Amino acid sequence: VRVVGGFSIAISNVVYGLSDKSRIAVSAQGFQEEVRDLTEKEKGGNTVVELREIPGHLIIKTTPPFEGTRWKINGQRVAIAAGFDRKMASGTYSLEIDSPFYEVEKRSIKIARAEQKEIIIPFRLVQGELTVTSVPLGSSVTLNDNDVGKTPLTLKIDGGKHQVKTQHKGYQTITDALEITNLAKEVTRNYRLLHQRA
């Protein structure tokens, strides 16, 4: 407690007024300072001053950043953004970070009053599987412009957007786009190639 106005002094959290008006400031570590005038009723007695805590500041970044990342705190979606930046009351929170091409990250985060906490969380790519079959069998398959074999085939591939091309001599080429995500880790394609027109 300290005196910020009027003719008064504060000693060991007790204010001694030498005039009719006394203005005090009450503070504690981790709490916002409260400034107020003492009333006539409060003179000669005890005064209760409630302090509001200074919220913590939580900043979370991911590597790599992804604009469509979904952020949940204690099971509630709070943002869809590349990062998380928010003032929060002190406490322990359950954090879930969901970005489609990466494994869902779950963490318990503790933040104290007035604490600024910055966390960098590395994403782990989803490991998926692509199965390709075709009519006719033995069609050549390229994945993202790389030859990967002939149908039927099954490949382990990372999460993300991919382009598949299936071709066979005498047939029209099929080009397809697909995604491996944390909700669709296994993708199957069965292509029916059409004969080339003469």
PyMOL commands that set and color helices and strands:
alter all, ss='L'
color gray80, all
select helices_A, chain A and resi 40-42
alter helices_A, ss='H'
color red, helices_A
select strands_A, chain A and resi 2-11+14-26+34-37+56-63+70-73+76-80+83-88+91-98+105-111+116-122+127-135+140-143+146-150+153-158+160-167+174-180+186-192
alter strands_A, ss='S'
color yellow, strands_A
deselect
rebuild
show_as cartoon
